[in-house]
Amino acid sequence: MVPNLKEEVLWDEDLPDSQQQLVEETGRRRTRAQTHRAVAPPESDYDDDGDSDDDEEFDEEAAESQRRANAALSAPQPFTVPFRDLTQHIGSGVIDLDAPYQRDVVWNAAKQGHLIDSLVKHYYVPPVIFSIHEGPGGIDIRVAIDGKQRLTSIFRFMRGEIPQIDSVTGQRVWFSSHSKRKTTAKVRVMTSQEQKEFGEMQMICVQYRGISFEQEQEIFRRVQLGVALSISERLFAKGGPLADFIRELMIKHEDLLGRIETRRKLGFTILGQIFIIVCFSPPRCPTGLHVDKEISKKDRVSERHRNLVSEVLNIFEDVANNMPELFTQPVRMAPVEFIMCAYMISVREADHFRILGAKMAEMRKATRKQFLDIRTNQRVFDFMKKYIEKL
């Protein structure tokens, strides 16, 4: 265990310059940490008692946002577009597949290949839904609300990245010879006539113009009701001040989140859990349901909480950039370890990042000695929280 720096050592003028610099930084962090922690009671039950003067104003804004999302929409405009044009527009950015509420590309190459087979054989495929945004120079940008997996499949096929997979024979059929596949009984390349016919096939689409971001999210939510979305994906599709703040953090700290497994929007839930534990220090392990509850309040995120969480993640970035081995040794860091490392920073924010990193490594070692299965559950949470609060 790395010993805590004692107060009488912090201001020793006889320290070498390098240590004196560390000490001065430590002193500044200590002041900020004391300020932050003084306003985060451990038994708050997630209630924010700050900024009460503005609550009514922001409640009205949240209600208005919800009314806009639930308002009747103008009728969408149906149209068709050739696969060839779809591919060109996706490549040029005229079609945007990456709306903030969208899922990742979750279809594997086999599922994409079977979708292409259905299209080639004229099986019905549901329409793609777009929202028209104004882009640079007044160009219409069509943002995909629904249909990302289908559009990605067509794009990848026509770019020679995946083959059509015949559902009967299992034969792989590539769009072009650029795929560098030799023709065999199980693999061939489309003829020029087949390429032409596929490129001219029409995708049925509908598009909305002039709808709000909240309405786009509501369309996405309603369309996806029959799809088994992960908890994180459902949370990511939600609107509101806290959801928007978490999405901002996801963009800013993309590299930090990339050090752990963050597929299918898991990073959104992790940051939501960090927000709850850093701001409120709850006795129970915050779950996706707790994040959902906090987001659904539609409350404004106070400046105090914004600054606290942002500061914690900025320090975490310092640790990650200077001690990358922390995330891979002895094995890759689990989400609960990531969350609790952030909590440690909020409690021990005054410590230098190298001291924090050493304490995180010791905590990971102690946790993995205690538990064989490191999951985000109450037992692991209790152990790590008590460990941190005894430091």
C-alpha positions as CSV (number, residue, x, y, z in Angstrom):
1,M,0.0,0.0,0.0
2,V,1.4,3.4,-0.9
3,P,1.5,5.5,2.3
4,N,-0.5,8.7,2.5
5,L,1.5,12.0,2.2
6,K,1.5,13.6,5.7
7,E,0.6,17.2,6.1
8,E,3.9,18.2,7.7
9,V,5.8,16.9,4.7
10,L,3.7,18.7,2.1
11,W,5.2,22.1,2.8
12,D,8.8,21.1,3.6
13,E,10.9,23.8,1.8
14,D,13.9,21.4,1.9
15,L,12.3,19.0,-0.6
16,P,14.0,18.7,-4.1
17,D,12.3,20.7,-6.8
18,S,10.6,17.7,-8.4
19,Q,9.0,16.7,-5.1
20,Q,8.2,20.3,-4.3
21,Q,6.3,20.5,-7.6
22,L,4.4,17.3,-6.8
23,V,3.6,18.7,-3.4
24,E,2.3,22.0,-4.6
25,E,0.1,20.2,-7.1
26,T,-1.1,17.9,-4.3
27,G,-2.0,20.9,-2.2
28,R,-4.1,22.5,-4.9
29,R,-5.9,19.2,-5.5
30,R,-6.5,18.8,-1.8
31,T,-8.3,22.2,-1.7
32,R,-10.5,21.3,-4.6
33,A,-11.3,17.8,-3.2
34,Q,-12.3,19.2,0.2
35,T,-14.6,21.7,-1.6
36,H,-16.2,19.0,-3.7
37,R,-16.7,16.4,-1.0
38,A,-18.1,18.8,1.5
39,V,-21.3,19.0,-0.6
40,A,-21.8,15.3,-1.4
41,P,-23.6,13.7,1.6
42,P,-23.3,9.9,1.6
43,E,-27.0,9.4,2.4
44,S,-28.5,11.7,-0.2
45,D,-30.5,8.9,-2.0
46,Y,-29.4,10.7,-5.2
47,D,-31.2,13.9,-4.3
48,D,-29.6,17.2,-5.4
49,D,-30.5,19.9,-2.9
50,G,-28.6,22.6,-4.8
51,D,-29.8,25.3,-7.2
52,S,-33.3,25.1,-5.9
53,D,-34.1,28.6,-7.2
54,D,-33.9,27.3,-10.8
55,D,-35.8,24.1,-10.3
56,E,-39.2,25.4,-11.5
57,E,-37.7,27.0,-14.6
58,F,-35.9,23.8,-15.6
59,D,-38.9,21.6,-14.8
60,E,-40.9,23.7,-17.3
61,E,-38.1,23.2,-19.9
62,A,-38.1,19.5,-19.4
63,A,-41.9,19.3,-19.6
64,E,-41.8,21.3,-22.8
65,S,-39.1,19.0,-24.3
66,Q,-41.3,16.0,-23.5
67,R,-44.3,17.7,-25.1
68,R,-42.3,18.3,-28.3
69,A,-41.3,14.7,-28.4
70,N,-44.9,13.4,-28.0
71,A,-46.5,15.9,-30.4
72,A,-48.0,14.6,-33.6
73,L,-45.6,14.6,-36.5
74,S,-46.1,15.9,-40.0
75,A,-46.7,13.0,-42.4
76,P,-43.4,11.5,-43.6
77,Q,-42.5,11.6,-47.3
78,P,-42.1,8.2,-49.0
79,F,-39.5,7.7,-51.7
80,T,-37.2,5.1,-53.2
81,V,-33.5,5.3,-54.0
82,P,-31.2,2.9,-55.9
83,F,-28.7,0.9,-53.9
84,R,-25.9,2.4,-56.0
85,D,-26.9,5.9,-54.9
86,L,-27.3,4.8,-51.3
87,T,-23.7,3.6,-51.3
88,Q,-22.4,6.8,-52.8
89,H,-24.3,8.9,-50.4
90,I,-23.1,7.0,-47.3
91,G,-19.5,7.3,-48.6
92,S,-19.8,11.0,-49.1
93,G,-21.6,11.7,-45.8
94,V,-24.9,12.8,-47.4
95,I,-26.4,9.9,-45.5
96,D,-25.4,9.9,-41.8
97,L,-25.6,6.5,-40.0
98,D,-24.2,7.7,-36.7
99,A,-27.0,9.7,-34.9
100,P,-26.2,9.9,-31.1
101,Y,-29.1,7.6,-30.2
102,Q,-28.1,4.9,-32.8
103,R,-26.9,1.4,-32.0
104,D,-23.4,0.3,-33.0
105,V,-23.1,-2.0,-36.1
106,V,-24.1,-5.2,-34.3
107,W,-24.8,-7.4,-37.3
108,N,-21.8,-9.7,-38.1
109,A,-20.7,-10.4,-41.6
110,A,-22.8,-13.6,-41.9
111,K,-26.0,-11.8,-41.0
112,Q,-25.2,-8.9,-43.4
113,G,-24.5,-11.5,-46.1
114,H,-27.9,-13.2,-45.6
115,L,-29.6,-9.8,-45.8
116,I,-27.9,-9.2,-49.2
117,D,-29.3,-12.6,-50.3
118,S,-32.8,-11.5,-49.3
119,L,-32.4,-8.3,-51.3
120,V,-31.1,-10.1,-54.3
121,K,-34.0,-12.5,-54.2
122,H,-36.6,-9.7,-53.8
123,Y,-37.7,-10.6,-50.3
124,Y,-39.4,-7.7,-48.5
125,V,-37.2,-5.5,-46.3
126,P,-38.8,-2.8,-44.1
127,P,-38.4,0.9,-45.2
128,V,-35.5,2.9,-43.9
129,I,-36.4,6.0,-41.9
130,F,-34.5,9.3,-42.3
131,S,-34.6,12.7,-40.8
132,I,-33.5,15.6,-43.0
133,H,-31.0,18.0,-41.5
134,E,-29.5,21.0,-43.2
135,G,-25.8,20.5,-43.8
136,P,-23.0,22.8,-45.0
137,G,-24.0,25.0,-47.9
138,G,-27.7,24.2,-47.4
139,I,-27.2,20.5,-48.5
140,D,-29.8,18.1,-47.2
141,I,-28.2,15.5,-44.9
142,R,-30.3,12.4,-44.3
143,V,-29.8,11.1,-40.8
144,A,-30.8,7.4,-40.4
145,I,-33.3,7.0,-37.6
146,D,-33.9,3.3,-38.5
147,G,-32.1,1.1,-40.9
148,K,-28.5,1.5,-40.0
149,Q,-27.8,-2.3,-40.1
150,R,-29.4,-2.7,-43.5
151,L,-27.7,0.3,-45.0
152,T,-24.3,-0.8,-43.6
153,S,-24.8,-4.2,-45.1
154,I,-25.5,-2.8,-48.6
155,F,-22.6,-0.4,-48.3
156,R,-20.1,-3.1,-47.3
157,F,-21.3,-5.5,-50.0
158,M,-21.0,-3.0,-52.8
159,R,-17.5,-2.0,-51.4
160,G,-16.4,-5.6,-51.6
161,E,-16.1,-6.1,-47.9
162,I,-18.6,-8.9,-47.4
163,P,-20.2,-11.5,-49.8
164,Q,-23.8,-12.4,-50.4
165,I,-24.4,-15.7,-48.7
166,D,-26.9,-17.9,-50.5
167,S,-29.4,-19.2,-48.0
168,V,-29.9,-22.5,-49.9
169,T,-26.5,-23.4,-51.3
170,G,-24.2,-21.5,-48.9
171,Q,-22.4,-20.1,-51.9
172,R,-20.5,-16.8,-51.3
173,V,-21.1,-14.2,-54.1
174,W,-18.9,-11.1,-54.1
175,F,-20.0,-7.9,-55.8
176,S,-16.8,-7.3,-57.7
177,S,-13.4,-8.9,-58.5
178,H,-11.7,-6.3,-56.3
179,S,-12.5,-8.7,-53.4
180,K,-9.6,-10.8,-54.8
181,R,-11.5,-14.1,-54.3
182,K,-10.9,-17.0,-56.6
183,T,-14.0,-18.4,-58.3
184,T,-14.8,-21.9,-56.9
185,A,-18.0,-24.0,-56.5
186,K,-18.6,-22.1,-53.3
187,V,-17.3,-18.7,-54.2
188,R,-17.9,-16.5,-57.3
189,V,-18.1,-12.9,-58.4
190,M,-21.2,-11.2,-59.7
191,T,-21.3,-10.7,-63.5
192,S,-21.4,-7.1,-64.8
193,Q,-25.2,-7.6,-65.5
194,E,-25.8,-8.8,-61.9
195,Q,-23.8,-5.8,-60.6
196,K,-25.9,-3.4,-62.7
197,E,-29.2,-5.0,-61.6
198,F,-28.2,-4.9,-57.9
199,G,-27.1,-1.3,-58.1
200,E,-30.4,-0.3,-59.7
201,M,-32.5,-2.1,-57.0
202,Q,-34.6,0.4,-55.0
203,M,-34.6,0.8,-51.2
204,I,-38.0,1.9,-49.9
205,C,-37.5,4.9,-47.6
206,V,-39.5,7.5,-45.7
207,Q,-38.2,10.9,-44.5
208,Y,-39.2,13.5,-42.0
209,R,-38.3,17.2,-42.4
210,G,-38.3,19.7,-39.5
211,I,-38.6,17.3,-36.6
212,S,-36.7,17.9,-33.3
213,F,-34.0,15.7,-31.9
214,E,-36.4,14.6,-29.2
215,Q,-38.9,13.5,-31.9
216,E,-36.1,11.6,-33.7
217,Q,-35.4,9.8,-30.4
218,E,-39.1,9.0,-29.9
219,I,-39.3,7.5,-33.4
220,F,-36.2,5.4,-32.8
221,R,-37.6,4.2,-29.5
222,R,-41.0,3.2,-30.9
223,V,-39.5,1.5,-33.9
224,Q,-37.1,-0.5,-31.7
225,L,-39.8,-1.7,-29.2
226,G,-39.7,-5.2,-30.8
227,V,-35.9,-5.4,-30.9
228,A,-33.9,-6.8,-28.0
229,L,-31.8,-3.7,-27.2
230,S,-29.3,-3.8,-24.4
231,I,-30.0,-1.7,-21.3
232,S,-27.2,0.6,-22.3
233,E,-28.7,1.1,-25.8
234,R,-32.1,1.9,-24.3
235,L,-30.5,4.4,-22.0
236,F,-28.4,5.9,-24.8
237,A,-31.6,6.6,-26.8
238,K,-33.1,8.7,-24.0
239,G,-33.1,12.5,-23.9
240,G,-32.7,15.0,-21.1
241,P,-30.0,17.1,-19.5
242,L,-28.2,14.3,-17.8
243,A,-28.3,12.1,-20.9
244,D,-26.9,14.9,-23.0
245,F,-24.1,15.5,-20.4
246,I,-23.2,11.8,-20.4
247,R,-23.0,11.8,-24.2
248,E,-20.7,14.8,-24.0
249,L,-18.4,12.9,-21.6
250,M,-18.5,9.9,-24.0
251,I,-17.1,12.0,-26.8
252,K,-14.5,13.8,-24.7
253,H,-13.3,10.6,-23.0
254,E,-13.6,8.2,-25.9
255,D,-10.0,7.0,-25.5
256,L,-10.4,6.5,-21.7
257,L,-13.5,4.4,-22.2
258,G,-11.8,2.5,-25.0
259,R,-9.4,1.0,-22.4
260,I,-12.3,-1.2,-21.2
261,E,-15.0,-3.1,-23.1
262,T,-17.5,-0.6,-24.3
263,R,-19.5,-2.3,-27.1
264,R,-23.2,-1.6,-27.5
265,K,-23.1,1.7,-25.7
266,L,-21.9,0.2,-22.4
267,G,-19.8,3.3,-21.9
268,F,-23.0,5.4,-21.5
269,T,-24.2,3.2,-18.6
270,I,-20.7,3.2,-17.0
271,L,-20.5,7.0,-17.1
272,G,-24.0,7.2,-15.6
273,Q,-22.9,4.9,-12.8
274,I,-19.8,7.1,-12.2
275,F,-22.0,10.2,-12.1
276,I,-24.2,8.7,-9.4
277,I,-21.5,7.3,-7.2
278,V,-19.2,10.3,-7.5
279,C,-21.9,12.8,-6.8
280,F,-24.0,10.9,-4.2
281,S,-21.8,8.1,-2.8
282,P,-24.9,5.8,-2.5
283,P,-24.8,2.7,-0.2
284,R,-26.2,0.5,-3.0
285,C,-24.4,-0.4,-6.2
286,P,-25.8,1.9,-9.0
287,T,-27.2,-0.2,-11.8
288,G,-28.6,0.6,-15.2
289,L,-32.0,1.0,-13.6
290,H,-30.6,3.7,-11.3
291,V,-29.1,5.5,-14.2
292,D,-32.5,5.3,-16.0
293,K,-34.2,6.7,-13.0
294,E,-31.7,9.6,-12.7
295,I,-31.9,10.4,-16.4
296,S,-35.7,10.3,-16.4
297,K,-35.9,13.0,-13.8
298,K,-35.1,15.5,-16.6
299,D,-33.4,17.7,-13.9
300,R,-30.7,20.1,-14.9
301,V,-27.2,18.9,-14.1
302,S,-25.9,21.4,-11.5
303,E,-22.5,23.1,-12.2
304,R,-21.2,21.5,-9.0
305,H,-21.9,18.0,-10.3
306,R,-20.6,18.9,-13.8
307,N,-17.4,20.2,-12.4
308,L,-16.9,17.3,-10.0
309,V,-17.4,14.5,-12.6
310,S,-15.4,16.4,-15.2
311,E,-12.5,16.8,-12.8
312,V,-12.6,13.2,-11.8
313,L,-12.4,12.0,-15.4
314,N,-9.7,14.5,-16.3
315,I,-7.5,13.1,-13.5
316,F,-8.4,9.6,-14.7
317,E,-7.1,10.6,-18.1
318,D,-3.8,11.6,-16.5
319,V,-3.5,8.2,-14.8
320,A,-4.4,6.4,-18.0
321,N,-1.9,8.3,-20.2
322,N,0.9,7.8,-17.7
323,M,0.2,4.4,-16.3
324,P,-1.5,2.4,-19.2
325,E,-0.5,-0.9,-17.6
326,L,-3.1,-0.3,-14.9
327,F,-5.8,-1.2,-17.4
328,T,-4.3,-4.5,-18.6
329,Q,-2.4,-6.0,-15.6
330,P,-3.0,-8.6,-14.4
331,V,-6.0,-8.8,-16.8
332,R,-8.1,-6.2,-18.6
333,M,-9.9,-3.9,-16.2
334,A,-13.6,-4.8,-15.6
335,P,-16.3,-2.1,-15.7
336,V,-16.9,-2.2,-11.9
337,E,-13.1,-1.6,-11.4
338,F,-13.3,1.3,-13.8
339,I,-16.2,2.8,-11.9
340,M,-14.6,2.4,-8.5
341,C,-11.3,3.8,-9.7
342,A,-13.3,6.9,-10.6
343,Y,-14.8,6.9,-7.1
344,M,-11.4,6.6,-5.6
345,I,-10.3,9.7,-7.5
346,S,-13.3,11.6,-6.1
347,V,-12.4,10.6,-2.6
348,R,-8.6,11.0,-2.9
349,E,-8.6,13.8,-5.5
350,A,-5.8,15.6,-3.7
351,D,-3.3,12.8,-4.4
352,H,-0.9,13.0,-7.3
353,F,-2.0,10.8,-10.2
354,R,0.9,8.4,-9.8
355,I,-0.1,7.8,-6.2
356,L,-3.7,7.3,-7.3
357,G,-2.6,4.9,-10.0
358,A,-0.6,2.8,-7.4
359,K,-3.6,2.7,-5.1
360,M,-5.8,1.7,-7.9
361,A,-3.5,-1.2,-8.8
362,E,-3.4,-2.3,-5.1
363,M,-7.2,-2.1,-5.0
364,R,-7.5,-4.3,-8.1
365,K,-5.1,-6.8,-6.7
366,A,-7.0,-7.0,-3.4
367,T,-10.4,-7.3,-5.1
368,R,-9.2,-10.1,-7.4
369,K,-7.7,-11.9,-4.4
370,Q,-11.2,-11.7,-2.7
371,F,-13.4,-12.6,-5.7
372,L,-13.0,-15.0,-8.6
373,D,-15.7,-13.3,-10.7
374,I,-15.4,-9.5,-10.9
375,R,-18.8,-8.2,-11.8
376,T,-20.8,-5.1,-11.1
377,N,-22.8,-6.4,-8.1
378,Q,-23.4,-5.4,-4.5
379,R,-20.7,-7.7,-3.0
380,V,-17.9,-6.4,-5.2
381,F,-19.2,-2.9,-4.9
382,D,-19.3,-3.1,-1.0
383,F,-15.7,-4.5,-0.9
384,M,-14.2,-1.9,-3.1
385,K,-16.1,1.0,-1.6
386,K,-15.0,0.1,1.9
387,Y,-11.5,-0.4,0.7
388,I,-11.5,3.1,-0.8
389,E,-13.0,4.8,2.3
390,K,-10.4,3.2,4.6
391,L,-7.5,4.8,2.6
